[in-house]
Amino acid sequence: MSAALVVNAVVLRGTGGVWRARDASGDEYDVSLRGRLKQADSVKLAVGDEVQLERDARDGTWAIATILPRRSRLVRRAPGGAYGERVVAANVDQVVVVIAAAHPTPHTRMLDRFLVIAAANDIPARVVVNKVDLAHGDPRLPFAAYAAAGYPVHATSVPNREGFAGLHDALRGRVSALTGPSGVGKSSLLNALYPGLSLRVGEISKSVDKGRHTTVGATMHPLPDGGYVMDTPGLREVGVWNVAPGELDRCFPEWQALRTTCRFRDCRHDEEPGCAVRAAVASGVVDAERYDSYRRLRAELESELPNR
């Protein structure tokens, strides 16, 4: 196959072996993956990958010939109990974790999992508390620990268009991966921020208080004022990958000044004497629920080590 033209592009989405890619001028292409790339074991194509496309001079079809080196990748454990990783997206500048203030009930341990996955992949993260119009009392109070930990926290409401300006500025010019539990309103929020997207919106199941999955695969959308936003599938199973139990504490930014002052260098922050983190929890400096999330995640990671 002889190539008449080479174009640099970014992968927007893919289904059944057919991928959609967009070049710098905004032109989009339906492309396939070259045979040698399909058989390669090292890199599997993901949404957000920057690629080189080649056009066949004979029939005019386009194919992905090269996957360019990644700046970053967002990885989680393969679902269904399988061992291994799944690349959710490539070349992400920030992870935006959306959680509902109400309906469905917010679960901060799930939020902690998403934030740990971002930290384990060295990707900055921010928190969006959506549906604040449905909350009783101050919807920001349950998430005060995240602001104290250094995460930017946005409070948004689609019906009231609350918090749109700040979130819009945070997304401009960046490649942002939106993630979070099902039913928290990610697609509705994106539709309200950028009316041209027209993403599918699902209803909340009243019987189980969990969102139905409406996004079936990660899709990257170009933003009118620069950058991209990835709408990722709602996840009910979030497995942490690419972090050893002994490194989990680095995924909690509010602990960074504390973890190095524990009596023991390999402190697990569990029952060891002289643990600075536990002392900070006891004094109220470190949030107790965040600490509980750490202990649960560490126990989970340790249980998955071989020969245990």
Contacts in CASP RR format, 6 or more apart in sequence:
PFRMAT RR
TARGET T0000
AUTHOR 0000-0000-0000
METHOD contacts of the structure
MODEL  1
MSAALVVNAVVLRGTGGVWRARDASGDEYDVSLRGRLKQADSVKLAVGDE
VQLERDARDGTWAIATILPRRSRLVRRAPGGAYGERVVAANVDQVVVVIA
AAHPTPHTRMLDRFLVIAAANDIPARVVVNKVDLAHGDPRLPFAAYAAAG
YPVHATSVPNREGFAGLHDALRGRVSALTGPSGVGKSSLLNALYPGLSLR
VGEISKSVDKGRHTTVGATMHPLPDGGYVMDTPGLREVGVWNVAPGELDR
CFPEWQALRTTCRFRDCRHDEEPGCAVRAAVASGVVDAERYDSYRRLRAE
LESELPNR
1 56 0 8 1.000
1 58 0 8 1.000
1 63 0 8 1.000
2 56 0 8 1.000
2 57 0 8 1.000
2 58 0 8 1.000
3 54 0 8 1.000
3 55 0 8 1.000
3 56 0 8 1.000
3 57 0 8 1.000
3 65 0 8 1.000
4 55 0 8 1.000
4 56 0 8 1.000
4 57 0 8 1.000
4 60 0 8 1.000
5 54 0 8 1.000
5 55 0 8 1.000
6 52 0 8 1.000
6 53 0 8 1.000
6 54 0 8 1.000
6 65 0 8 1.000
7 23 0 8 1.000
7 29 0 8 1.000
7 52 0 8 1.000
7 53 0 8 1.000
7 55 0 8 1.000
7 62 0 8 1.000
8 23 0 8 1.000
8 24 0 8 1.000
8 50 0 8 1.000
8 51 0 8 1.000
8 52 0 8 1.000
8 53 0 8 1.000
8 68 0 8 1.000
9 21 0 8 1.000
9 22 0 8 1.000
9 23 0 8 1.000
9 29 0 8 1.000
9 50 0 8 1.000
9 51 0 8 1.000
9 52 0 8 1.000
9 53 0 8 1.000
10 21 0 8 1.000
10 22 0 8 1.000
10 48 0 8 1.000
10 49 0 8 1.000
10 50 0 8 1.000
10 51 0 8 1.000
10 91 0 8 1.000
10 220 0 8 1.000
10 228 0 8 1.000
11 19 0 8 1.000
11 20 0 8 1.000
11 21 0 8 1.000
11 45 0 8 1.000
11 46 0 8 1.000
11 47 0 8 1.000
11 48 0 8 1.000
11 49 0 8 1.000
11 50 0 8 1.000
11 51 0 8 1.000
11 64 0 8 1.000
11 90 0 8 1.000
11 220 0 8 1.000
12 19 0 8 1.000
12 20 0 8 1.000
12 21 0 8 1.000
12 22 0 8 1.000
12 28 0 8 1.000
12 47 0 8 1.000
12 48 0 8 1.000
12 219 0 8 1.000
12 220 0 8 1.000
12 221 0 8 1.000
12 222 0 8 1.000
13 19 0 8 1.000
13 20 0 8 1.000
13 47 0 8 1.000
13 217 0 8 1.000
13 218 0 8 1.000
13 219 0 8 1.000
13 220 0 8 1.000
14 20 0 8 1.000
14 47 0 8 1.000
17 32 0 8 1.000
17 33 0 8 1.000
18 30 0 8 1.000
18 31 0 8 1.000
18 32 0 8 1.000
19 30 0 8 1.000
19 31 0 8 1.000
19 32 0 8 1.000
19 33 0 8 1.000
19 45 0 8 1.000
19 64 0 8 1.000
20 28 0 8 1.000
20 29 0 8 1.000
20 30 0 8 1.000
20 31 0 8 1.000
21 28 0 8 1.000
21 29 0 8 1.000
21 31 0 8 1.000
21 51 0 8 1.000
21 53 0 8 1.000
21 62 0 8 1.000
21 64 0 8 1.000
22 28 0 8 1.000
22 29 0 8 1.000
22 222 0 8 1.000
23 29 0 8 1.000
23 53 0 8 1.000
26 222 0 8 1.000
29 53 0 8 1.000
29 62 0 8 1.000
30 62 0 8 1.000
31 53 0 8 1.000
31 62 0 8 1.000
31 63 0 8 1.000
31 64 0 8 1.000
32 61 0 8 1.000
32 62 0 8 1.000
32 63 0 8 1.000
32 64 0 8 1.000
33 45 0 8 1.000
33 63 0 8 1.000
33 64 0 8 1.000
34 63 0 8 1.000
34 64 0 8 1.000
34 65 0 8 1.000
37 43 0 8 1.000
37 45 0 8 1.000
37 64 0 8 1.000
37 65 0 8 1.000
37 67 0 8 1.000
43 67 0 8 1.000
44 87 0 8 1.000
45 51 0 8 1.000
45 64 0 8 1.000
45 67 0 8 1.000
46 73 0 8 1.000
46 87 0 8 1.000
46 88 0 8 1.000
46 89 0 8 1.000
46 90 0 8 1.000
46 218 0 8 1.000
47 89 0 8 1.000
47 90 0 8 1.000
47 217 0 8 1.000
47 218 0 8 1.000
47 219 0 8 1.000
47 220 0 8 1.000
47 230 0 8 1.000
48 89 0 8 1.000
48 90 0 8 1.000
48 91 0 8 1.000
48 92 0 8 1.000
48 175 0 8 1.000
48 220 0 8 1.000
48 228 0 8 1.000
48 230 0 8 1.000
49 67 0 8 1.000
49 68 0 8 1.000
49 70 0 8 1.000
49 90 0 8 1.000
49 91 0 8 1.000
50 67 0 8 1.000
50 68 0 8 1.000
50 70 0 8 1.000
50 90 0 8 1.000
50 91 0 8 1.000
51 64 0 8 1.000
51 65 0 8 1.000
51 66 0 8 1.000
51 67 0 8 1.000
51 68 0 8 1.000
52 64 0 8 1.000
52 65 0 8 1.000
52 66 0 8 1.000
52 68 0 8 1.000
53 62 0 8 1.000
53 63 0 8 1.000
53 64 0 8 1.000
53 65 0 8 1.000
54 62 0 8 1.000
54 63 0 8 1.000
54 65 0 8 1.000
55 61 0 8 1.000
55 62 0 8 1.000
56 62 0 8 1.000
56 63 0 8 1.000
70 90 0 8 1.000
70 91 0 8 1.000
71 91 0 8 1.000
72 90 0 8 1.000
72 91 0 8 1.000
72 92 0 8 1.000
72 93 0 8 1.000
72 121 0 8 1.000
72 122 0 8 1.000
72 123 0 8 1.000
73 87 0 8 1.000
73 89 0 8 1.000
73 90 0 8 1.000
73 91 0 8 1.000
73 92 0 8 1.000
73 121 0 8 1.000
74 87 0 8 1.000
74 88 0 8 1.000
74 89 0 8 1.000
74 90 0 8 1.000
74 92 0 8 1.000
74 95 0 8 1.000
74 117 0 8 1.000
74 118 0 8 1.000
74 121 0 8 1.000
74 123 0 8 1.000
74 177 0 8 1.000
75 85 0 8 1.000
75 86 0 8 1.000
75 87 0 8 1.000
75 88 0 8 1.000
75 117 0 8 1.000
75 120 0 8 1.000
75 121 0 8 1.000
75 241 0 8 1.000
75 242 0 8 1.000
76 85 0 8 1.000
76 86 0 8 1.000
76 88 0 8 1.000
76 117 0 8 1.000
76 235 0 8 1.000
76 238 0 8 1.000
76 239 0 8 1.000
76 240 0 8 1.000
76 241 0 8 1.000
77 84 0 8 1.000
77 85 0 8 1.000
77 86 0 8 1.000
77 239 0 8 1.000
77 240 0 8 1.000
77 241 0 8 1.000
78 84 0 8 1.000
78 85 0 8 1.000
78 86 0 8 1.000
78 241 0 8 1.000
79 86 0 8 1.000
79 237 0 8 1.000
79 239 0 8 1.000
80 237 0 8 1.000
84 241 0 8 1.000
85 241 0 8 1.000
85 242 0 8 1.000
86 241 0 8 1.000
88 177 0 8 1.000
88 179 0 8 1.000
88 218 0 8 1.000
88 232 0 8 1.000
89 177 0 8 1.000
89 218 0 8 1.000
89 220 0 8 1.000
89 230 0 8 1.000
89 232 0 8 1.000
91 175 0 8 1.000
92 123 0 8 1.000
92 175 0 8 1.000
92 176 0 8 1.000
92 177 0 8 1.000
92 230 0 8 1.000
93 123 0 8 1.000
93 124 0 8 1.000
93 174 0 8 1.000
93 175 0 8 1.000
93 176 0 8 1.000
94 123 0 8 1.000
94 124 0 8 1.000
94 125 0 8 1.000
94 126 0 8 1.000
94 170 0 8 1.000
94 174 0 8 1.000
94 175 0 8 1.000
94 176 0 8 1.000
94 177 0 8 1.000
95 114 0 8 1.000
95 115 0 8 1.000
95 117 0 8 1.000
95 118 0 8 1.000
95 123 0 8 1.000
95 124 0 8 1.000
95 125 0 8 1.000
95 126 0 8 1.000
95 176 0 8 1.000
95 177 0 8 1.000
95 179 0 8 1.000
96 125 0 8 1.000
96 126 0 8 1.000
96 127 0 8 1.000
96 128 0 8 1.000
96 170 0 8 1.000
96 171 0 8 1.000
96 176 0 8 1.000
96 177 0 8 1.000
96 178 0 8 1.000
96 179 0 8 1.000
97 111 0 8 1.000
97 114 0 8 1.000
97 115 0 8 1.000
97 118 0 8 1.000
97 125 0 8 1.000
97 126 0 8 1.000
97 127 0 8 1.000
97 128 0 8 1.000
97 179 0 8 1.000
97 180 0 8 1.000
98 128 0 8 1.000
98 130 0 8 1.000
98 178 0 8 1.000
98 179 0 8 1.000
98 180 0 8 1.000
98 184 0 8 1.000
98 185 0 8 1.000
98 186 0 8 1.000
98 189 0 8 1.000
99 106 0 8 1.000
99 108 0 8 1.000
99 110 0 8 1.000
99 111 0 8 1.000
99 127 0 8 1.000
99 128 0 8 1.000
99 129 0 8 1.000
99 130 0 8 1.000
99 143 0 8 1.000
99 180 0 8 1.000
99 181 0 8 1.000
99 184 0 8 1.000
100 106 0 8 1.000
100 129 0 8 1.000
100 130 0 8 1.000
100 131 0 8 1.000
100 134 0 8 1.000
100 181 0 8 1.000
100 183 0 8 1.000
100 184 0 8 1.000
100 185 0 8 1.000
101 129 0 8 1.000
101 130 0 8 1.000
101 131 0 8 1.000
101 132 0 8 1.000
101 134 0 8 1.000
101 135 0 8 1.000
101 139 0 8 1.000
101 142 0 8 1.000
101 155 0 8 1.000
102 131 0 8 1.000
102 134 0 8 1.000
102 135 0 8 1.000
102 136 0 8 1.000
102 139 0 8 1.000
103 131 0 8 1.000
103 134 0 8 1.000
103 204 0 8 1.000
103 209 0 8 1.000
104 181 0 8 1.000
104 182 0 8 1.000
104 183 0 8 1.000
104 184 0 8 1.000
104 204 0 8 1.000
104 209 0 8 1.000
104 210 0 8 1.000
104 211 0 8 1.000
105 209 0 8 1.000
106 129 0 8 1.000
106 142 0 8 1.000
107 181 0 8 1.000
108 142 0 8 1.000
108 143 0 8 1.000
108 289 0 8 1.000
108 290 0 8 1.000
108 293 0 8 1.000
109 289 0 8 1.000
109 292 0 8 1.000
109 293 0 8 1.000
109 296 0 8 1.000
110 180 0 8 1.000
110 181 0 8 1.000
110 238 0 8 1.000
111 127 0 8 1.000
111 146 0 8 1.000
111 180 0 8 1.000
112 290 0 8 1.000
112 293 0 8 1.000
112 294 0 8 1.000
112 297 0 8 1.000
113 238 0 8 1.000
113 239 0 8 1.000
113 240 0 8 1.000
113 293 0 8 1.000
113 297 0 8 1.000
114 125 0 8 1.000
114 179 0 8 1.000
114 180 0 8 1.000
114 238 0 8 1.000
115 125 0 8 1.000
115 127 0 8 1.000
115 146 0 8 1.000
115 151 0 8 1.000
115 251 0 8 1.000
116 240 0 8 1.000
116 243 0 8 1.000
116 248 0 8 1.000
116 251 0 8 1.000
116 252 0 8 1.000
116 297 0 8 1.000
117 238 0 8 1.000
117 239 0 8 1.000
117 240 0 8 1.000
117 241 0 8 1.000
118 124 0 8 1.000
118 125 0 8 1.000
119 125 0 8 1.000
119 250 0 8 1.000
119 251 0 8 1.000
119 252 0 8 1.000
119 253 0 8 1.000
120 240 0 8 1.000
120 241 0 8 1.000
120 242 0 8 1.000
120 243 0 8 1.000
120 247 0 8 1.000
120 251 0 8 1.000
121 242 0 8 1.000
123 177 0 8 1.000
125 151 0 8 1.000
126 151 0 8 1.000
126 152 0 8 1.000
126 153 0 8 1.000
126 154 0 8 1.000
126 170 0 8 1.000
127 143 0 8 1.000
127 146 0 8 1.000
127 151 0 8 1.000
127 152 0 8 1.000
127 153 0 8 1.000
127 154 0 8 1.000
128 153 0 8 1.000
128 154 0 8 1.000
128 156 0 8 1.000
128 167 0 8 1.000
128 189 0 8 1.000
129 139 0 8 1.000
129 140 0 8 1.000
129 143 0 8 1.000
129 153 0 8 1.000
129 154 0 8 1.000
129 155 0 8 1.000
129 156 0 8 1.000
130 156 0 8 1.000
130 157 0 8 1.000
130 158 0 8 1.000
130 184 0 8 1.000
130 185 0 8 1.000
130 186 0 8 1.000
130 189 0 8 1.000
131 156 0 8 1.000
131 157 0 8 1.000
131 158 0 8 1.000
131 184 0 8 1.000
131 185 0 8 1.000
132 139 0 8 1.000
132 140 0 8 1.000
132 155 0 8 1.000
132 156 0 8 1.000
132 157 0 8 1.000
132 162 0 8 1.000
133 157 0 8 1.000
133 159 0 8 1.000
133 160 0 8 1.000
133 162 0 8 1.000
139 155 0 8 1.000
140 147 0 8 1.000
140 153 0 8 1.000
140 155 0 8 1.000
143 153 0 8 1.000
145 254 0 8 1.000
145 287 0 8 1.000
145 289 0 8 1.000
145 290 0 8 1.000
146 153 0 8 1.000
147 153 0 8 1.000
148 254 0 8 1.000
148 287 0 8 1.000
149 252 0 8 1.000
149 253 0 8 1.000
149 254 0 8 1.000
149 287 0 8 1.000
149 290 0 8 1.000
150 253 0 8 1.000
150 254 0 8 1.000
151 253 0 8 1.000
152 170 0 8 1.000
154 163 0 8 1.000
154 166 0 8 1.000
154 167 0 8 1.000
154 170 0 8 1.000
155 162 0 8 1.000
155 163 0 8 1.000
156 162 0 8 1.000
156 163 0 8 1.000
156 164 0 8 1.000
156 167 0 8 1.000
156 189 0 8 1.000
157 163 0 8 1.000
158 185 0 8 1.000
158 188 0 8 1.000
158 189 0 8 1.000
158 192 0 8 1.000
161 192 0 8 1.000
164 192 0 8 1.000
164 193 0 8 1.000
167 193 0 8 1.000
168 193 0 8 1.000
170 176 0 8 1.000
171 193 0 8 1.000
171 223 0 8 1.000
171 227 0 8 1.000
171 229 0 8 1.000
172 223 0 8 1.000
172 225 0 8 1.000
172 226 0 8 1.000
172 227 0 8 1.000
173 223 0 8 1.000
173 225 0 8 1.000
173 226 0 8 1.000
173 227 0 8 1.000
174 227 0 8 1.000
174 228 0 8 1.000
175 220 0 8 1.000
175 227 0 8 1.000
175 228 0 8 1.000
175 229 0 8 1.000
175 230 0 8 1.000
176 227 0 8 1.000
176 228 0 8 1.000
176 229 0 8 1.000
176 230 0 8 1.000
177 218 0 8 1.000
177 229 0 8 1.000
177 230 0 8 1.000
177 232 0 8 1.000
178 186 0 8 1.000
178 190 0 8 1.000
178 229 0 8 1.000
178 230 0 8 1.000
178 231 0 8 1.000
178 232 0 8 1.000
179 186 0 8 1.000
179 232 0 8 1.000
179 234 0 8 1.000
179 235 0 8 1.000
180 186 0 8 1.000
180 232 0 8 1.000
180 234 0 8 1.000
180 235 0 8 1.000
181 210 0 8 1.000
181 211 0 8 1.000
181 234 0 8 1.000
181 235 0 8 1.000
181 236 0 8 1.000
182 210 0 8 1.000
182 211 0 8 1.000
182 212 0 8 1.000
182 213 0 8 1.000
182 234 0 8 1.000
182 235 0 8 1.000
182 236 0 8 1.000
183 202 0 8 1.000
183 204 0 8 1.000
183 210 0 8 1.000
183 211 0 8 1.000
183 212 0 8 1.000
183 234 0 8 1.000
185 201 0 8 1.000
186 215 0 8 1.000
186 231 0 8 1.000
186 234 0 8 1.000
187 199 0 8 1.000
187 200 0 8 1.000
187 201 0 8 1.000
187 202 0 8 1.000
187 214 0 8 1.000
187 215 0 8 1.000
187 231 0 8 1.000
188 201 0 8 1.000
190 197 0 8 1.000
190 199 0 8 1.000
190 221 0 8 1.000
190 229 0 8 1.000
190 231 0 8 1.000
191 197 0 8 1.000
191 198 0 8 1.000
191 199 0 8 1.000
191 201 0 8 1.000
194 221 0 8 1.000
194 223 0 8 1.000
194 224 0 8 1.000
194 229 0 8 1.000
197 221 0 8 1.000
199 215 0 8 1.000
199 231 0 8 1.000
200 214 0 8 1.000
200 215 0 8 1.000
201 214 0 8 1.000
202 211 0 8 1.000
202 212 0 8 1.000
202 214 0 8 1.000
203 211 0 8 1.000
203 212 0 8 1.000
204 210 0 8 1.000
204 211 0 8 1.000
204 212 0 8 1.000
205 211 0 8 1.000
205 212 0 8 1.000
210 236 0 8 1.000
213 233 0 8 1.000
213 234 0 8 1.000
215 231 0 8 1.000
215 232 0 8 1.000
215 233 0 8 1.000
215 234 0 8 1.000
216 233 0 8 1.000
217 232 0 8 1.000
217 233 0 8 1.000
218 230 0 8 1.000
218 231 0 8 1.000
218 232 0 8 1.000
218 233 0 8 1.000
219 230 0 8 1.000
219 231 0 8 1.000
220 228 0 8 1.000
220 229 0 8 1.000
220 230 0 8 1.000
221 228 0 8 1.000
221 229 0 8 1.000
221 230 0 8 1.000
221 231 0 8 1.000
222 228 0 8 1.000
223 229 0 8 1.000
240 297 0 8 1.000
240 300 0 8 1.000
240 301 0 8 1.000
243 251 0 8 1.000
243 301 0 8 1.000
244 301 0 8 1.000
245 268 0 8 1.000
245 298 0 8 1.000
245 301 0 8 1.000
245 302 0 8 1.000
245 305 0 8 1.000
246 266 0 8 1.000
246 268 0 8 1.000
246 298 0 8 1.000
248 294 0 8 1.000
248 297 0 8 1.000
248 298 0 8 1.000
248 301 0 8 1.000
249 255 0 8 1.000
249 259 0 8 1.000
249 269 0 8 1.000
249 277 0 8 1.000
249 294 0 8 1.000
250 256 0 8 1.000
250 259 0 8 1.000
252 290 0 8 1.000
252 294 0 8 1.000
254 286 0 8 1.000
254 287 0 8 1.000
254 290 0 8 1.000
255 277 0 8 1.000
255 280 0 8 1.000
255 286 0 8 1.000
258 276 0 8 1.000
258 277 0 8 1.000
258 280 0 8 1.000
258 286 0 8 1.000
259 267 0 8 1.000
259 269 0 8 1.000
259 276 0 8 1.000
259 277 0 8 1.000
261 276 0 8 1.000
262 269 0 8 1.000
262 272 0 8 1.000
262 274 0 8 1.000
262 275 0 8 1.000
262 276 0 8 1.000
262 277 0 8 1.000
263 272 0 8 1.000
263 273 0 8 1.000
263 274 0 8 1.000
263 275 0 8 1.000
264 272 0 8 1.000
264 274 0 8 1.000
267 274 0 8 1.000
267 275 0 8 1.000
267 277 0 8 1.000
268 298 0 8 1.000
269 275 0 8 1.000
269 277 0 8 1.000
269 278 0 8 1.000
269 291 0 8 1.000
269 294 0 8 1.000
269 295 0 8 1.000
270 278 0 8 1.000
270 295 0 8 1.000
270 298 0 8 1.000
277 286 0 8 1.000
277 291 0 8 1.000
278 291 0 8 1.000
280 286 0 8 1.000
281 287 0 8 1.000
281 288 0 8 1.000
281 291 0 8 1.000
302 308 0 8 1.000
END
